[in-house]
Each structure stands twice: as C-alpha cells, then as structure tokens.
Amino acid sequence: MKWMDRLFAWMLVALGGAHLLALWIPKLGLLRGPWTGGAAVAIISAGLMNAVRSRRKSDRFLRWCTALATLLTAAMCLITLYRFSGNVLHQPAALAISVLAVVELFFCVAR
C-alpha cells in the first residue's frame, strides 16, 4: 500500500504539471478557463504534500494539513465535473485528478 500511496501522489504532480502545460499550449484545448494556472498549482501542491506525507508517517500535523489540501483539490475537481454533468468525459483531467485525490484523501485519513 505504501508504494501505491507514493505512486498516486506523484501521478497528481504529473497531472498538475500537464494541467499547467495546457495553460501555455493553446492547441491542447482539453483544459481551459481563467483559473487553469491556479488549479494546476493547487493540484501540484496537493501531490507534493502527499508525497512528503507518505514518507513521514508519524507527523500528524502534516497528515491533517495534507488531508485538508487534498480535500479542497478533490472538491475543486468534483465541482468542475458537476458543471459538466451531462458528459463528464468532456473533462478527462478533472475526472482523473478527482479519482486520484479521493484515493489520496483515503490514504491521509486511514493512515
């Protein structure tokens, strides 16, 4: 389980980096909106916090701060999916990131 926790944390960082890259390359077109850069920074920071948390299991403060950051990131992605509730496949990045964030939130809380 420890390796899965680390893998999902680094996948969040990679998807956040792709989200940030999509901000600067307009031909990607999958990710759009005025807050794309801020969302990418939130996703990357949640992923990095989860990567650090997976190494330091005994730090309770870090665990709960990471849980809060991951919860906010998952909520942001789920709100985006709710906005496109007719067809969630129009936002594949939000779908993937929300699944990863919910799994990481489980790892934060379940310990």
C-alpha positions in Angstrom: 0.0 0.0 0.0 2.9 2.4 0.7 4.1 2.2 -2.9 0.5 2.9 -4.2 0.3 5.9 -2.0 3.6 7.3 -3.4 2.6 6.4 -7.0 -0.7 8.2 -6.7 0.9 11.3 -5.1 3.4 11.5 -8.0 0.7 11.0 -10.5 -1.1 14.0 -9.0 2.1 16.0 -9.5 2.4 14.8 -13.1 -1.2 15.6 -14.0 -0.9 19.0 -12.3 2.2 19.6 -14.5 0.2 18.6 -17.6 -2.6 20.9 -16.5 0.0 23.8 -16.2 1.4 22.9 -19.6 -2.0 23.1 -21.1 -2.3 26.6 -20.0 0.7 27.6 -22.1 -0.1 25.5 -25.2 -3.5 26.5 -26.6 -3.7 23.7 -29.0 -4.1 21.1 -26.3 -7.6 22.6 -25.7 -8.7 20.0 -23.1 -8.1 22.3 -20.2 -9.4 25.8 -20.4 -10.7 28.6 -18.2 -9.3 31.6 -16.4 -8.2 29.7 -13.3 -6.3 26.9 -15.1 -2.9 28.1 -13.6 -4.2 28.3 -10.1 -5.8 24.9 -10.3 -2.6 23.5 -11.6 -0.7 24.9 -8.7 -3.2 23.5 -6.2 -3.0 20.0 -7.8 0.8 20.1 -7.8 1.0 21.3 -4.2 -1.5 18.6 -3.1 0.5 16.0 -4.8 3.8 17.1 -3.3 2.2 17.3 0.2 1.0 13.7 -0.3 4.5 12.6 -1.4 6.1 14.1 1.7 3.3 12.7 3.9 3.9 9.2 2.6 7.5 9.4 3.7 6.7 10.8 7.2 4.0 8.6 8.7 4.4 9.8 12.3 3.7 13.6 11.6 0.1 14.1 12.5 0.0 17.8 11.7 1.4 17.2 8.2 -1.2 14.4 7.7 -4.2 16.6 8.6 -2.9 19.6 6.6 -2.4 17.3 3.6 -5.9 15.9 4.1 -7.3 19.4 4.0 -5.4 20.3 0.9 -6.4 17.1 -0.8 -10.0 17.6 0.2 -10.0 21.0 -1.4 -8.4 19.8 -4.5 -10.9 16.9 -4.8 -13.8 19.3 -4.2 -12.5 21.7 -6.9 -12.3 18.8 -9.5 -15.7 17.4 -8.4 -17.3 20.9 -8.8 -15.8 21.0 -12.3 -17.3 17.6 -13.1 -20.7 18.7 -11.7 -20.6 21.6 -14.1 -20.2 19.2 -17.0 -22.7 16.6 -15.5 -24.2 15.8 -18.9 -21.0 14.2 -20.1 -18.1 14.0 -17.7 -15.8 12.7 -20.4 -15.5 16.2 -21.7 -13.2 16.9 -18.8 -10.9 13.9 -18.5 -8.3 15.7 -16.5 -10.8 16.6 -13.8 -12.1 13.0 -13.7 -8.6 11.6 -13.3 -7.5 14.1 -10.8 -10.6 13.8 -8.7 -10.2 9.9 -8.6 -6.6 10.3 -7.5 -7.4 13.0 -5.0 -10.1 10.9 -3.4 -7.8 7.9 -3.1 -5.1 10.1 -1.6 -7.6 11.5 0.8 -8.4 7.9 1.9 -4.7 7.3 2.5 -4.4 10.5 4.5 -7.3 9.7 6.8 -6.9 6.0 7.0 -3.2 6.2 7.7 
